[in-house]
Amino acid sequence: MADQLSLRLEADQLPELPELRPMLPRPLPAPFDSDEHLFEPWWGGERALAMIGPAELAGMGAVRIVGAEGRDLTSALPELAGLAVRVAARS
């Protein structure tokens, strides 16, 4: 059993996706507590999305990394090139 959601889509069935960007943290004027919200500290650094595939076999999808400003960061992060294999992803 896999612990990830996987939907098999053929190349001609891929939905038209909007341009995606990573969600960025934002400061609030005052601290608060809530059972309905998740919080994370603002560590700084670069946020990015990893996109994989499409491919016929799990682990064979091409990996593309896109930063918050829409820049392609794939060549700057060669250590993530094998990400599709690590998560057994096709897309």
MDTraj code that builds the backbone (N, CA, C; nanometers):
import mdtraj as md
import numpy as np

residues = "MET ALA ASP GLN LEU SER LEU ARG LEU GLU ALA ASP GLN LEU PRO GLU LEU PRO GLU LEU ARG PRO MET LEU PRO ARG PRO LEU PRO ALA PRO PHE ASP SER ASP GLU HIS LEU PHE GLU PRO TRP TRP GLY GLY GLU ARG ALA LEU ALA MET ILE GLY PRO ALA GLU LEU ALA GLY MET GLY ALA VAL ARG ILE VAL GLY ALA GLU GLY ARG ASP LEU THR SER ALA LEU PRO GLU LEU ALA GLY LEU ALA VAL ARG VAL ALA ALA ARG SER".split()
xyz = np.array([
    [0.0841, -0.1185, 0.0000],
    [0.0000, 0.0000, 0.0000],
    [0.0888, 0.1251, 0.0000],
    [0.0574, 0.2185, -0.0851],
    [0.1341, 0.3427, -0.0936],
    [0.0759, 0.4453, 0.0026],
    [0.1598, 0.5290, 0.0567],
    [0.1109, 0.6336, 0.1463],
    [0.1048, 0.7686, 0.0753],
    [0.0767, 0.7645, -0.0538],
    [0.0584, 0.8876, -0.1298],
    [-0.0562, 0.8682, -0.2265],
    [-0.1211, 0.9764, -0.2622],
    [-0.2315, 0.9715, -0.3565],
    [-0.1745, 0.9697, -0.4973],
    [-0.2236, 0.8797, -0.5789],
    [-0.1763, 0.8704, -0.7166],
    [-0.2960, 0.8533, -0.8084],
    [-0.3045, 0.9372, -0.9080],
    [-0.4096, 0.9281, -1.0089],
    [-0.3435, 0.9033, -1.1431],
    [-0.3814, 0.7974, -1.2107],
    [-0.3220, 0.7687, -1.3407],
    [-0.3931, 0.8513, -1.4473],
    [-0.3192, 0.9407, -1.5094],
    [-0.3717, 1.0237, -1.6179],
    [-0.2839, 1.0049, -1.7399],
    [-0.3460, 0.9828, -1.8515],
    [-0.2703, 0.9737, -1.9764],
    [-0.2330, 1.1150, -2.0201],
    [-0.1280, 1.1261, -2.1020],
    [-0.0771, 1.2576, -2.1430],
    [-0.1855, 1.3438, -2.2077],
    [-0.2762, 1.2836, -2.2826],
    [-0.3811, 1.3621, -2.3478],
    [-0.4975, 1.3938, -2.2535],
    [-0.4932, 1.3460, -2.1283],
    [-0.5993, 1.3702, -2.0308],
    [-0.5559, 1.4645, -1.9188],
    [-0.4357, 1.5191, -1.9266],
    [-0.3882, 1.6056, -1.8193],
    [-0.4746, 1.7307, -1.8105],
    [-0.5186, 1.7670, -1.6905],
    [-0.6021, 1.8867, -1.6757],
    [-0.5200, 2.0124, -1.7005],
    [-0.5865, 2.1181, -1.7360],
    [-0.5216, 2.2480, -1.7541],
    [-0.5029, 2.3095, -1.6167],
    [-0.3792, 2.3146, -1.5698],
    [-0.3514, 2.3663, -1.4361],
    [-0.3119, 2.5130, -1.4421],
    [-0.3498, 2.5901, -1.3420],
    [-0.3040, 2.7291, -1.3365],
    [-0.1559, 2.7320, -1.3006],
    [-0.0934, 2.8457, -1.3168],
    [0.0453, 2.8594, -1.2736],
    [0.0486, 2.8477, -1.1216],
    [0.1311, 2.7580, -1.0715],
    [0.1378, 2.7331, -0.9279],
    [0.2617, 2.7978, -0.8685],
    [0.2493, 2.8475, -0.7485],
    [0.3621, 2.9059, -0.6754],
    [0.3573, 2.8541, -0.5324],
    [0.4730, 2.8418, -0.4654],
    [0.4720, 2.7967, -0.3263],
    [0.4025, 2.8980, -0.2354],
    [0.3379, 2.8475, -0.1320],
    [0.2746, 2.9349, -0.0345],
    [0.3843, 2.9941, 0.0544],
    [0.3796, 3.1226, 0.0733],
    [0.4802, 3.1919, 0.1531],
    [0.4237, 3.2298, 0.2891],
    [0.5052, 3.2230, 0.3935],
    [0.4577, 3.2661, 0.5249],
    [0.4422, 3.4173, 0.5273],
    [0.3561, 3.4624, 0.6130],
    [0.3406, 3.6076, 0.6279],
    [0.3262, 3.6412, 0.7750],
    [0.3881, 3.7486, 0.8167],
    [0.3763, 3.7873, 0.9579],
    [0.2403, 3.8494, 0.9857],
    [0.1930, 3.8346, 1.1070],
    [0.0702, 3.8990, 1.1515],
    [0.1059, 4.0061, 1.2542],
    [0.0184, 4.1034, 1.2725],
    [0.0511, 4.2135, 1.3637],
    [0.0653, 4.1707, 1.5099],
    [-0.0034, 4.0620, 1.5487],
    [0.0032, 4.0182, 1.6890],
    [-0.0079, 3.8660, 1.6934],
    [0.0560, 3.8009, 1.7904],
    [0.0442, 3.6558, 1.8023],
    [-0.0968, 3.6158, 1.8439],
    [-0.1387, 3.4945, 1.8045],
    [-0.2670, 3.4416, 1.8492],
    [-0.2597, 3.2898, 1.8498],
    [-0.3557, 3.2263, 1.9135],
    [-0.3606, 3.0823, 1.9246],
    [-0.4939, 3.0357, 1.8657],
    [-0.4925, 2.9216, 1.7961],
    [-0.6149, 2.8723, 1.7343],
    [-0.6042, 2.7231, 1.7101],
    [-0.7115, 2.6502, 1.7403],
    [-0.7173, 2.5075, 1.7085],
    [-0.7473, 2.4848, 1.5609],
    [-0.7871, 2.5881, 1.4893],
    [-0.8243, 2.5766, 1.3487],
    [-0.7104, 2.6130, 1.2535],
    [-0.5950, 2.6504, 1.3046],
    [-0.4831, 2.6921, 1.2207],
    [-0.3581, 2.6136, 1.2569],
    [-0.2738, 2.5927, 1.1568],
    [-0.1413, 2.5359, 1.1786],
    [-0.0408, 2.6490, 1.1674],
    [0.0617, 2.6439, 1.2492],
    [0.1611, 2.7508, 1.2506],
    [0.2984, 2.6938, 1.2219],
    [0.3825, 2.7749, 1.1642],
    [0.5212, 2.7371, 1.1444],
    [0.6081, 2.8605, 1.1643],
    [0.7265, 2.8429, 1.2173],
    [0.8161, 2.9578, 1.2304],
    [0.8644, 3.0025, 1.0926],
    [0.8966, 3.1263, 1.0822],
    [0.9467, 3.1816, 0.9573],
    [1.0979, 3.1639, 0.9579],
    [1.1462, 3.0594, 0.8924],
    [1.2887, 3.0274, 0.8931],
    [1.3656, 3.0995, 0.7835],
    [1.2970, 3.1608, 0.6912],
    [1.3649, 3.2238, 0.5781],
    [1.3981, 3.1202, 0.4739],
    [1.4932, 3.1470, 0.3889],
    [1.5324, 3.0511, 0.2859],
    [1.4440, 3.0603, 0.1625],
    [1.4607, 2.9649, 0.0751],
    [1.3895, 2.9611, -0.0524],
    [1.2791, 2.8561, -0.0462],
    [1.1603, 2.8925, -0.0898],
    [1.0514, 2.7959, -0.1009],
    [1.0341, 2.7630, -0.2475],
    [0.9995, 2.6384, -0.2729],
    [0.9882, 2.5942, -0.4121],
    [0.8869, 2.4815, -0.4230],
    [0.8405, 2.4594, -0.5455],
    [0.7551, 2.3457, -0.5774],
    [0.8365, 2.2469, -0.6596],
    [0.8170, 2.1190, -0.6328],
    [0.8796, 2.0138, -0.7131],
    [0.7717, 1.9531, -0.8014],
    [0.7954, 1.9525, -0.9299],
    [0.7014, 1.8940, -1.0255],
    [0.7672, 1.7732, -1.0904],
    [0.6932, 1.6646, -1.1028],
    [0.7467, 1.5395, -1.1550],
    [0.6608, 1.4907, -1.2698],
    [0.7276, 1.4452, -1.3768],
    [0.6602, 1.3726, -1.4850],
    [0.6074, 1.4603, -1.5944],
    [0.5209, 1.4021, -1.6740],
    [0.4635, 1.2677, -1.6671],
    [0.5589, 1.1608, -1.7214],
    [0.5368, 1.0363, -1.6791],
    [0.6172, 0.9235, -1.7244],
    [0.5322, 0.7972, -1.7201],
    [0.5715, 0.6976, -1.7977],
    [0.4988, 0.5706, -1.8006],
    [0.5196, 0.4887, -1.6741],
    [0.6414, 0.4935, -1.6185],
    [0.6742, 0.4108, -1.5027],
    [0.7063, 0.4970, -1.3814],
    [0.6713, 0.4462, -1.2641],
    [0.7033, 0.5171, -1.1401],
    [0.8533, 0.5353, -1.1283],
    [0.8945, 0.6548, -1.0885],
    [1.0359, 0.6851, -1.0724],
    [1.1039, 0.7362, -1.1969],
    [1.0317, 0.7410, -1.3090],
    [1.0930, 0.7817, -1.4357],
    [1.0574, 0.9248, -1.4764],
    [0.9721, 0.9923, -1.4006],
    [0.9309, 1.1277, -1.4376],
    [1.0430, 1.2282, -1.4233],
    [1.0476, 1.3222, -1.5159],
    [1.1464, 1.4303, -1.5090],
    [1.1097, 1.5227, -1.3932],
    [1.2106, 1.5718, -1.3216],
    [1.1896, 1.6587, -1.2063],
    [1.2159, 1.8024, -1.2466],
    [1.1263, 1.8918, -1.2061],
    [1.1432, 2.0352, -1.2299],
    [1.1142, 2.1064, -1.0989],
    [1.2034, 2.1961, -1.0580],
    [1.1880, 2.2719, -0.9340],
    [1.1642, 2.4182, -0.9713],
    [1.0567, 2.4767, -0.9173],
    [1.0202, 2.6152, -0.9492],
    [1.0126, 2.6951, -0.8196],
    [1.0830, 2.8085, -0.8167],
    [1.0854, 2.8948, -0.6987],
    [0.9621, 2.9816, -0.6879],
    [0.9527, 3.0555, -0.5790],
    [0.8359, 3.1385, -0.5499],
    [0.8107, 3.2463, -0.6548],
    [0.9160, 3.2923, -0.7203],
    [0.8992, 3.3963, -0.8227],
    [0.8755, 3.3367, -0.9607],
    [0.8629, 3.2043, -0.9682],
    [0.8408, 3.1384, -1.0964],
    [0.9690, 3.0985, -1.1681],
    [1.0848, 3.1216, -1.1056],
    [1.2137, 3.0856, -1.1670],
    [1.2339, 2.9351, -1.1628],
    [1.2927, 2.8818, -1.2685],
    [1.3273, 2.7399, -1.2721],
    [1.4573, 2.7220, -1.1932],
    [1.4513, 2.6461, -1.0831],
    [1.5665, 2.6246, -0.9957],
    [1.6253, 2.4846, -1.0116],
    [1.5816, 2.4099, -1.1118],
    [1.6226, 2.2706, -1.1274],
    [1.7744, 2.2556, -1.1327],
    [1.8414, 2.3363, -1.2133],
    [1.9870, 2.3217, -1.2263],
    [2.0610, 2.3660, -1.1004],
    [1.9989, 2.4513, -1.0186],
    [2.0622, 2.4973, -0.8948],
    [2.0492, 2.3941, -0.7822],
    [1.9630, 2.2946, -0.8005],
    [1.9400, 2.1937, -0.6963],
    [1.9569, 2.0526, -0.7546],
    [2.0772, 2.0185, -0.8026],
    [2.0973, 1.8880, -0.8658],
    [2.0720, 1.7709, -0.7708],
    [2.0816, 1.7935, -0.6399],
    [2.0573, 1.6850, -0.5440],
    [1.9120, 1.6381, -0.5443],
    [1.8217, 1.7153, -0.6068],
    [1.6813, 1.6750, -0.6145],
    [1.6466, 1.6063, -0.7470],
    [1.7451, 1.5838, -0.8326],
    [1.7182, 1.5245, -0.9638],
    [1.6564, 1.3858, -0.9522],
    [1.6895, 1.3097, -0.8487],
    [1.6355, 1.1754, -0.8307],
    [1.5087, 1.1705, -0.7489],
    [1.4418, 1.2834, -0.7308],
    [1.3230, 1.2893, -0.6468],
    [1.2124, 1.1951, -0.6944],
    [1.1928, 1.1815, -0.8242],
    [1.0862, 1.0940, -0.8755],
    [1.1081, 0.9496, -0.8293],
    [1.2332, 0.9059, -0.8262],
    [1.2635, 0.7695, -0.7806],
    [1.2365, 0.7567, -0.6317],
    [1.2739, 0.8587, -0.5551],
    [1.2587, 0.8521, -0.4090],
    [1.1127, 0.8450, -0.3655],
    [1.0237, 0.9079, -0.4418],
    [0.8814, 0.9044, -0.4051],
    [0.8015, 0.8135, -0.4981],
    [0.8710, 0.7395, -0.5856],
    [0.8066, 0.6472, -0.6795],
    [0.6955, 0.7147, -0.7587],
    [0.7267, 0.8320, -0.8130],
    [0.6243, 0.9107, -0.8828],
    [0.6376, 0.9042, -1.0337],
    [0.5237, 0.9106, -1.1009],
    [0.5190, 0.9226, -1.2461],
    [0.4799, 1.0645, -1.2852],
    [0.4043, 1.1283, -1.1988],
    [0.3588, 1.2653, -1.2272],
    [0.3123, 1.3296, -1.0987],
])
top = md.Topology()
chain = top.add_chain()
for i, resn in enumerate(residues, 1):
    res = top.add_residue(resn, chain, resSeq=i)
    for name in ("N", "CA", "C"):
        top.add_atom(name, md.element.get_by_symbol(name[0]), res)
traj = md.Trajectory(xyz[None], top)
